[in-house]
Amino acid sequence: MKTEPVHGRLADHLSIGILTSAFPVPLLDEVVLASGCADQRRRALPARLTIYYVLALCMFPDRNYDEVMRLLLNGLSWRSHWAKSWEVPSVSAISRARARLGAEPLRVLFRRVAVPLPEPVATGSRLAGLRPVTMDGTALTVPETRDNAAFGYPNESARLPCVRVVAVVDGGTHALIDATIGGSGADRQALAPRLLRSLEPGVLLLAGPGARGAELWRQAAGTGTHLLWRTGKAGGFPVARRLGDGSFLSRPPGWADALLRVIPLSGTERLITTLLDPGRAPAPDLVARYAERWVMDRALAWLRSDRGGAVLALRSRTPETVAQEIWALLCVYQAARALTCRGAGRAWVWPASRVRTGRRAEGAAGAEPLGIA
């Protein structure tokens, strides 16, 4: 059945327009070539259209597979002023196209767009001259299939397998800088070392209890990044010297003689930091900044229709398409942040490609909008 002008709401058409503007065809062509998944023959669902489709799945989480495809194709027809129309493929054809595409193109696309965004003027996001970033994670439930069971279950009472996602995000724009995924058995401390590649001097890394540990602390501090982490461990931080703002310096045993500054919170909670000088970073400022940190659950739930749920749910039924859907979700989140930055008065487009393909992307100029006519 072909798309027709009567289908779809204006809001849906505009959403597809935003999607194709955020991820233009030349960018997707670069990603397809860099991923080695360029179509070897003409297909009804070529790689770039399938990428758009997976991204659209994340924008319309309450619609089924064929409804999302219909919305996508109708939105594309609407953008062409109904000069073009396409056959809506079957659900089985969509599933085969997703399996054929795999997760790698969406992972490459995420790496392409996971860049710092221009910060709105006068945000006051810096602290002690440092750019705050946050490391946080969340659990995403996936359908209970034989293949997805490989992700594991978070506990014995859990009904569905889960995937853990951990990300590093800019504290001013809330734009993603890096991310990694693993099974439900992988806690943040196990996944966090993969993200140290995104850290550098001039940055203050905020992290929760899931990132605790002397070895991870040593590795993160070794990047030149300053650290501000929360721990629920009351003991283990002997007082070496008390400071005037209520914090104290400590050399905890087992931390390779590292000198830390400890800020007591309520109960057994503590903040620990590499910022040792209370004159440069007073304890109240550090406590207030930590309380404002980015939280992944709330950020991703903002994109979903199931905002009231404690755990976000995906719909893919194999590990490869689960990873595909996760990278797409993170790409859509990043595009939403870029749109917010533009709304704050800062023009923004994705920087020049960091993906080296060895030759010019096919279809980057003068091609059909999606190459599926």
C-alpha positions as CSV (number, residue, x, y, z in Angstrom):
1,M,0.0,0.0,0.0
2,K,1.4,3.4,-1.0
3,T,1.6,6.4,1.3
4,E,-1.2,9.0,0.7
5,P,-1.6,12.6,1.7
6,V,-4.4,11.9,4.1
7,H,-2.2,9.8,6.4
8,G,-0.6,11.1,9.5
9,R,-0.9,14.2,11.7
10,L,1.1,17.4,11.2
11,A,3.0,16.9,14.4
12,D,4.1,13.4,13.2
13,H,5.2,14.9,9.8
14,L,7.2,17.6,11.7
15,S,8.8,15.0,13.9
16,I,10.1,13.2,10.8
17,G,11.2,16.5,9.4
18,I,13.3,17.2,12.5
19,L,14.7,13.6,12.3
20,T,15.9,14.0,8.7
21,S,17.3,17.5,9.5
22,A,19.2,16.3,12.5
23,F,20.6,13.3,10.6
24,P,21.0,14.4,6.9
25,V,21.5,12.0,4.1
26,P,25.2,12.8,3.6
27,L,25.9,12.0,7.3
28,L,24.1,8.7,7.0
29,D,26.0,7.9,3.8
30,E,29.3,8.4,5.6
31,V,28.1,6.2,8.4
32,V,27.0,3.4,6.0
33,L,30.3,3.4,4.2
34,A,32.4,3.5,7.4
35,S,30.4,0.6,8.8
36,G,30.9,-1.5,5.7
37,C,27.2,-2.0,5.2
38,A,26.6,-0.3,1.9
39,D,23.9,-2.0,-0.1
40,Q,25.3,-4.4,-2.7
41,R,22.1,-4.2,-4.7
42,R,19.0,-2.1,-5.0
43,R,16.6,-2.8,-2.1
44,A,13.2,-1.6,-1.1
45,L,14.7,-0.9,2.4
46,P,18.2,0.3,1.8
47,A,20.6,0.9,4.7
48,R,20.0,4.6,5.1
49,L,16.2,4.2,5.2
50,T,16.6,1.5,7.8
51,I,18.7,3.8,9.9
52,Y,16.0,6.4,9.7
53,Y,13.4,3.8,10.7
54,V,15.3,2.6,13.8
55,L,15.7,6.3,14.9
56,A,12.0,6.8,14.3
57,L,11.2,3.8,16.5
58,C,12.8,5.7,19.4
59,M,10.7,8.8,18.6
60,F,7.4,6.8,18.5
61,P,7.8,4.2,21.3
62,D,4.0,3.7,21.6
63,R,3.5,2.8,17.9
64,N,4.0,-0.7,16.4
65,Y,6.5,-1.5,13.7
66,D,4.4,-1.0,10.7
67,E,2.8,2.2,12.1
68,V,6.3,3.7,12.6
69,M,7.2,2.8,9.0
70,R,4.0,4.4,7.8
71,L,4.7,7.6,9.8
72,L,8.3,7.7,8.4
73,L,7.2,7.3,4.8
74,N,4.3,9.7,5.2
75,G,6.6,12.2,6.7
76,L,9.1,11.9,3.8
77,S,6.2,12.2,1.3
78,W,4.9,15.3,3.1
79,R,8.4,16.9,3.0
80,S,8.4,16.3,-0.8
81,H,4.9,18.0,-1.0
82,W,3.6,14.5,-2.0
83,A,5.7,14.5,-5.1
84,K,7.0,11.1,-4.0
85,S,5.4,8.1,-2.4
86,W,6.6,4.7,-1.3
87,E,5.2,1.2,-0.7
88,V,4.9,0.4,3.0
89,P,6.9,-2.8,3.5
90,S,5.7,-5.7,5.5
91,V,6.7,-6.2,9.2
92,S,8.8,-9.3,8.2
93,A,10.6,-7.2,5.6
94,I,11.3,-4.5,8.2
95,S,12.7,-7.1,10.6
96,R,15.0,-8.6,7.9
97,A,16.2,-5.1,7.1
98,R,17.0,-4.4,10.7
99,A,18.9,-7.7,11.1
100,R,20.8,-7.0,7.9
101,L,21.8,-3.5,9.1
102,G,23.0,-4.7,12.5
103,A,24.1,-2.4,15.3
104,E,27.4,-1.1,14.0
105,P,26.0,1.7,11.8
106,L,24.1,3.1,14.7
107,R,27.1,2.8,17.0
108,V,29.2,4.7,14.4
109,L,26.5,7.3,14.0
110,F,26.5,7.8,17.8
111,R,30.3,8.2,17.8
112,R,29.8,10.8,15.0
113,V,27.3,12.9,16.9
114,A,28.6,12.4,20.5
115,V,30.4,15.7,20.5
116,P,30.3,18.7,22.9
117,L,27.6,21.2,21.9
118,P,28.1,25.0,22.1
119,E,27.0,26.1,25.5
120,P,24.4,28.9,25.8
121,V,25.9,32.2,27.0
122,A,26.1,32.9,30.7
123,T,25.0,29.5,31.9
124,G,27.5,29.6,34.8
125,S,28.1,25.9,34.5
126,R,31.8,25.9,35.3
127,L,33.0,25.3,38.8
128,A,36.5,26.2,39.9
129,G,37.4,26.9,36.3
130,L,36.5,23.3,35.4
131,R,33.8,22.0,33.0
132,P,31.6,19.6,34.9
133,V,30.7,16.3,33.3
134,T,28.6,13.5,34.8
135,M,29.0,9.7,34.6
136,D,25.7,7.9,35.2
137,G,23.9,4.7,34.1
138,T,20.5,3.1,33.8
139,A,18.9,-0.3,33.1
140,L,16.8,-1.0,30.1
141,T,14.5,-4.0,30.0
142,V,14.2,-6.0,26.8
143,P,11.7,-8.7,25.7
144,E,12.2,-12.1,27.2
145,T,13.5,-14.2,24.2
146,R,15.9,-17.0,24.1
147,D,18.5,-14.7,22.5
148,N,18.0,-11.8,24.9
149,A,18.4,-14.0,27.9
150,A,22.1,-13.7,27.3
151,F,21.9,-10.2,28.7
152,G,21.0,-11.7,32.1
153,Y,18.5,-10.7,34.8
154,P,19.3,-8.0,37.4
155,N,18.0,-10.2,40.3
156,E,16.2,-13.5,40.9
157,S,12.8,-11.9,41.0
158,A,13.2,-10.0,37.7
159,R,10.8,-11.1,35.0
160,L,12.7,-9.5,32.0
161,P,16.3,-9.4,31.0
162,C,18.1,-6.0,31.3
163,V,20.8,-4.1,29.5
164,R,22.9,-1.6,31.4
165,V,23.9,1.7,29.7
166,V,26.6,4.0,31.2
167,A,27.3,7.4,29.7
168,V,29.3,10.6,30.2
169,V,27.5,13.8,29.6
170,D,28.4,17.5,29.6
171,G,27.1,19.3,32.7
172,G,26.2,22.5,30.9
173,T,24.4,21.3,27.8
174,H,23.5,17.8,28.9
175,A,24.9,16.5,25.6
176,L,26.4,13.0,25.5
177,I,30.1,12.8,25.3
178,D,30.5,9.0,25.3
179,A,28.5,5.8,26.2
180,T,28.9,2.1,26.6
181,I,26.6,-0.9,27.1
182,G,26.7,-4.3,28.8
183,G,24.6,-7.0,30.2
184,S,22.6,-6.6,33.5
185,G,25.4,-8.3,35.4
186,A,27.9,-5.5,34.5
187,D,27.7,-2.7,37.1
188,R,28.8,0.8,36.5
189,Q,32.2,0.1,38.0
190,A,32.8,-2.6,35.4
191,L,31.7,-0.5,32.5
192,A,33.1,2.9,33.6
193,P,36.7,2.2,32.6
194,R,35.7,2.1,29.0
195,L,34.6,5.7,29.3
196,L,37.9,7.1,30.7
197,R,38.9,7.7,27.1
198,S,36.6,10.7,27.0
199,L,38.1,12.4,30.0
200,E,40.8,15.1,29.9
201,P,42.4,17.9,32.0
202,G,40.1,20.9,32.7
203,V,37.1,18.6,33.5
204,L,35.4,17.8,36.8
205,L,33.8,14.3,36.7
206,L,30.7,13.8,38.9
207,A,29.8,10.2,39.6
208,G,27.5,8.3,41.9
209,P,28.1,5.3,44.3
210,G,28.2,2.9,41.3
211,A,31.6,4.4,40.3
212,R,33.2,4.0,43.6
213,G,36.5,2.1,44.0
214,A,40.1,3.0,44.6
215,E,41.3,1.5,41.3
216,L,38.8,3.3,39.2
217,W,39.5,6.5,41.1
218,R,43.2,6.1,40.3
219,Q,42.6,5.4,36.7
220,A,40.2,8.4,36.3
221,A,42.5,10.8,38.2
222,G,45.3,9.6,35.9
223,T,43.6,11.2,32.9
224,G,44.1,14.7,34.5
225,T,40.4,15.0,35.2
226,H,39.3,16.3,38.7
227,L,36.8,14.0,40.5
228,L,33.7,14.6,42.6
229,W,32.1,11.3,43.6
230,R,29.5,10.3,46.1
231,T,30.0,7.3,48.4
232,G,27.8,5.7,51.0
233,K,30.8,4.4,52.9
234,A,31.1,6.3,56.1
235,G,34.2,4.6,57.4
236,G,37.5,4.1,55.7
237,F,38.3,7.9,55.5
238,P,40.5,8.8,58.4
239,V,40.8,12.5,59.1
240,A,44.3,13.8,58.2
241,R,43.4,17.5,58.5
242,R,40.1,19.3,59.1
243,L,39.3,22.3,56.9
244,G,37.3,25.4,57.7
245,D,34.3,24.6,55.5
246,G,33.5,21.4,57.3
247,S,35.4,19.1,54.9
248,F,38.6,17.3,55.7
249,L,41.6,15.7,54.0
250,S,42.1,12.0,54.2
251,R,44.6,9.3,53.0
252,P,42.3,6.2,53.0
253,P,44.1,2.9,53.3
254,G,44.2,0.9,50.1
255,W,44.0,4.0,47.9
256,A,47.8,4.0,47.1
257,D,48.4,6.9,49.5
258,A,46.1,9.2,47.5
259,L,45.2,12.4,49.3
260,L,41.4,13.0,49.1
261,R,39.1,15.7,50.4
262,V,36.0,14.4,52.1
263,I,32.7,16.3,52.5
264,P,30.3,14.7,55.0
265,L,26.6,14.7,53.9
266,S,23.6,13.3,55.8
267,G,23.9,9.9,57.4
268,T,26.8,7.8,56.0
269,E,26.9,9.7,52.7
270,R,30.1,11.4,51.7
271,L,31.4,13.4,48.7
272,I,35.1,12.7,47.9
273,T,37.0,15.0,45.6
274,T,40.5,15.7,44.2
275,L,39.8,19.5,44.7
276,L,41.8,19.8,47.9
277,D,41.6,23.6,48.3
278,P,38.4,24.9,49.9
279,G,39.3,28.4,48.8
280,R,39.1,27.3,45.1
281,A,36.1,25.0,45.6
282,P,34.1,25.5,48.8
283,A,32.2,22.5,50.1
284,P,28.7,24.2,49.8
285,D,29.4,24.8,46.1
286,L,30.5,21.2,45.5
287,V,27.4,19.9,47.3
288,A,25.1,22.1,45.3
289,R,26.7,21.3,42.0
290,Y,26.5,17.5,42.7
291,A,22.8,17.8,43.6
292,E,22.2,19.3,40.1
293,R,24.0,16.5,38.3
294,W,22.5,14.9,35.2
295,V,20.6,11.6,35.9
296,M,20.3,9.2,33.0
297,D,17.0,7.7,34.0
298,R,15.2,11.0,33.9
299,A,17.0,12.2,30.8
300,L,16.0,9.2,28.6
301,A,12.5,8.9,30.1
302,W,11.9,12.4,28.8
303,L,12.1,10.9,25.3
304,R,9.7,8.0,26.0
305,S,6.0,7.7,26.5
306,D,6.4,5.5,29.6
307,R,7.8,8.4,31.7
308,G,6.1,7.1,34.8
309,G,8.0,3.7,34.8
310,A,11.0,3.1,36.9
311,V,12.7,1.2,34.1
312,L,12.8,2.0,30.4
313,A,11.7,-0.8,28.1
314,L,13.0,-1.6,24.6
315,R,11.2,-3.7,22.0
316,S,14.0,-5.5,20.1
317,R,14.1,-9.3,20.3
318,T,17.8,-10.1,19.6
319,P,21.0,-8.8,21.2
320,E,22.1,-7.2,17.9
321,T,18.9,-5.3,17.4
322,V,18.8,-4.4,21.1
323,A,22.2,-2.7,20.7
324,Q,21.0,-1.1,17.5
325,E,18.0,0.3,19.3
326,I,20.1,1.6,22.3
327,W,22.6,3.5,20.0
328,A,19.6,4.9,18.1
329,L,18.0,6.1,21.4
330,L,21.2,7.8,22.4
331,C,21.4,9.4,18.9
332,V,17.9,10.8,19.2
333,Y,18.6,12.1,22.7
334,Q,21.7,13.9,21.4
335,A,19.7,15.4,18.5
336,A,17.2,16.7,21.0
337,R,19.9,18.4,23.0
338,A,21.3,20.0,19.9
339,L,17.8,21.3,19.1
340,T,17.6,22.7,22.6
341,C,21.0,24.5,22.1
342,R,19.7,26.0,18.9
343,G,16.6,27.2,20.7
344,A,18.8,28.9,23.3
345,G,20.2,31.0,20.5
346,R,23.3,29.2,19.5
347,A,23.4,27.9,15.8
348,W,24.6,24.4,15.6
349,V,25.3,21.7,13.0
350,W,27.3,18.5,13.5
351,P,31.0,19.2,13.0
352,A,32.9,18.0,9.8
353,S,33.0,14.3,9.6
354,R,35.4,12.5,11.9
355,V,34.7,9.2,10.0
356,R,37.3,8.4,7.4
357,T,35.9,6.4,4.6
358,G,38.7,6.6,2.1
359,R,36.4,8.1,-0.6
360,R,33.5,10.5,-1.0
361,A,30.2,9.2,0.4
362,E,28.0,8.0,-2.5
363,G,24.8,9.9,-2.9
364,A,26.1,12.8,-0.7
365,A,25.2,15.3,-3.4
366,G,22.5,15.3,-6.1
367,A,20.9,12.1,-4.8
368,E,17.3,11.2,-4.2
369,P,16.4,12.2,-0.6
370,L,16.5,8.5,0.5
371,G,17.6,6.7,-2.6
372,I,14.5,4.4,-2.5
373,A,12.4,5.8,-5.4
